[in-house]
Amino acid sequence: MADRRTVLRRRRALAACAAVALVAGVLAAAWTGGDDDDGERASTPPPANTVVPPAAAPPEERDAPAPVDRLTLRQRVGQLIVLRFDGTSPPAYAREVLRERRAAGVILFRDNVATPGQTRALTGALRRAGGRPLVAVDQEGGEIRIVPWAPPDASQGEQAADGTVRADARASATALRGLGITVSLAPVADVPTVTGAALGGRAFASDPGEAEAALRDAVAGWRAGGVAATVKHFPGLGGATVNTDDGPATIDRSRAQLEAVDLPPFAAAIDAGVPLVMVGHARYPALDRDRIASQSQPVIEGVLRDELGFRGVVVTDSMEAAASLATGSISATSERAVRAGADLLLLTGKGSYAPVYQHLLALAQRSPSFRARVRESAARVLALTAR
């Protein structure tokens, strides 16, 4: 245990150093926007983990408002949401939402992609709508592949066995980037070590060390191909026999077991520079007896941020997953996720966007503390889109 904690501490220090370069890039990015809804500029100070090197920018640029402060409150709230729509072209409401910057981006499913030409036309229409939207797909490999003509053909386990993880990730990123897709909801970092593991067929390996090596290669490949990778499902679904898409799941591993088996692949991905971590909806009594991971501040802020040193964007698994909705309405669960530290809410259901957006906006308008929480996450999302 002492050795494992020493390794995790070293990884936290490395990740914190990487955060300096990331945040410097945020402040150099050029964004346009407006005043807050009440006509005044926000005066909330930058989040505590924002570190800017003294020579990051000329004096006149350092005096300029941060990119997040150029957005209205409505736009800041929008940066916390990824939405879903039906069909092979973006509907008018989705284009309007993106044009007004009331969403950070979209997630595409099989019904959204038909051919390479159509997909490029769709993503082009999204970009023309404005706001530099994130365009995300699940592209793990094998059966979990939203774009069926793009690599990787092999599942993650097959990639690891064949020694092609980095090459497959790079090839996939290159293909997706050519289609206008900017975010892959992959790779899977779960380490299946129980009989009947729900995600056993989607993992790289059942050995933590092998999984760590594969995660490093995968993140390097995605980065080389120019698409933002998303490591999932934090803090690990390897001990679950139920997919949280289908129902609630409790993982009764001890803290020592989580540190020895589940957390190392995520730490490896963070060390390799992964820009997004997807937090799952399982319950981990050893970390938080009362809340599922996506609604748990001890999991997100405690383990992921403080212990592993992650400074990128935390995105939730689908907020419409059965394990999430078992704890409350889509608006209530979304609020809890944001309060716990999630930056992006992945909304995959029809009709979810409006109630969630309106609920979060109303909270931000009346609560200074929630408004500050929104600002913190919006700044991270802007950093991601600027990259």
Rosetta blueprint (number, residue, H / E / L):
1 M L
2 A H
3 D H
4 R H
5 R H
6 T H
7 V H
8 L H
9 R H
10 R H
11 R H
12 R H
13 A H
14 L H
15 A H
16 A H
17 C H
18 A H
19 A H
20 V H
21 A H
22 L H
23 V H
24 A H
25 G H
26 V H
27 L H
28 A H
29 A L
30 A L
31 W L
32 T L
33 G L
34 G L
35 D L
36 D L
37 D L
38 D L
39 G L
40 E L
41 R L
42 A L
43 S L
44 T L
45 P L
46 P L
47 P L
48 A L
49 N L
50 T L
51 V L
52 V L
53 P L
54 P L
55 A L
56 A L
57 A L
58 P L
59 P H
60 E H
61 E H
62 R H
63 D L
64 A L
65 P L
66 A L
67 P H
68 V H
69 D H
70 R H
71 L L
72 T L
73 L H
74 R H
75 Q H
76 R H
77 V H
78 G H
79 Q L
80 L L
81 I E
82 V E
83 L E
84 R L
85 F L
86 D L
87 G L
88 T L
89 S L
90 P L
91 P L
92 A H
93 Y H
94 A H
95 R H
96 E H
97 V H
98 L H
99 R H
100 E L
101 R L
102 R L
103 A L
104 A L
105 G E
106 V E
107 I E
108 L L
109 F L
110 R H
111 D H
112 N H
113 V L
114 A L
115 T L
116 P H
117 G H
118 Q H
119 T H
120 R H
121 A H
122 L H
123 T H
124 G H
125 A H
126 L H
127 R H
128 R H
129 A H
130 G L
131 G L
132 R L
133 P L
134 L E
135 V E
136 A E
137 V E
138 D L
139 Q E
140 E E
141 G E
142 G L
143 E L
144 I E
145 R E
146 I L
147 V L
148 P L
149 W L
150 A L
151 P L
152 P L
153 D L
154 A L
155 S L
156 Q H
157 G H
158 E H
159 Q H
160 A H
161 A H
162 D H
163 G L
164 T L
165 V H
166 R H
167 A H
168 D H
169 A H
170 R H
171 A H
172 S H
173 A H
174 T H
175 A H
176 L H
177 R H
178 G H
179 L L
180 G L
181 I L
182 T L
183 V E
184 S E
185 L L
186 A L
187 P L
188 V E
189 A L
190 D L
191 V L
192 P L
193 T L
194 V L
195 T L
196 G L
197 A L
198 A L
199 L L
200 G H
201 G H
202 R H
203 A L
204 F L
205 A L
206 S L
207 D L
208 P H
209 G H
210 E H
211 A H
212 E H
213 A H
214 A H
215 L H
216 R H
217 D H
218 A H
219 V H
220 A H
221 G H
222 W H
223 R H
224 A H
225 G H
226 G L
227 V L
228 A E
229 A E
230 T E
231 V E
232 K E
233 H E
234 F E
235 P L
236 G L
237 L L
238 G L
239 G L
240 A L
241 T L
242 V L
243 N L
244 T L
245 D L
246 D L
247 G L
248 P L
249 A L
250 T E
251 I L
252 D L
253 R L
254 S L
255 R H
256 A H
257 Q H
258 L H
259 E H
260 A H
261 V H
262 D H
263 L H
264 P H
265 P H
266 F H
267 A H
268 A H
269 A H
270 I H
271 D H
272 A L
273 G L
274 V L
275 P L
276 L E
277 V E
278 M E
279 V E
280 G L
281 H L
282 A L
283 R E
284 Y L
285 P L
286 A L
287 L L
288 D L
289 R L
290 D L
291 R L
292 I E
293 A H
294 S H
295 Q H
296 S L
297 Q H
298 P H
299 V H
300 I H
301 E H
302 G H
303 V H
304 L H
305 R H
306 D H
307 E H
308 L L
309 G L
310 F L
311 R L
312 G L
313 V E
314 V E
315 V E
316 T E
317 D L
318 S L
319 M L
320 E L
321 A L
322 A H
323 A H
324 S H
325 L H
326 A L
327 T L
328 G L
329 S L
330 I H
331 S H
332 A H
333 T H
334 S H
335 E H
336 R H
337 A H
338 V H
339 R H
340 A H
341 G L
342 A L
343 D L
344 L E
345 L E
346 L E
347 L L
348 T L
349 G L
350 K L
351 G L
352 S L
353 Y H
354 A H
355 P H
356 V H
357 Y H
358 Q H
359 H H
360 L H
361 L H
362 A H
363 L H
364 A H
365 Q H
366 R H
367 S L
368 P H
369 S H
370 F H
371 R H
372 A H
373 R H
374 V H
375 R H
376 E H
377 S H
378 A H
379 A H
380 R H
381 V H
382 L H
383 A H
384 L H
385 T H
386 A H
387 R L
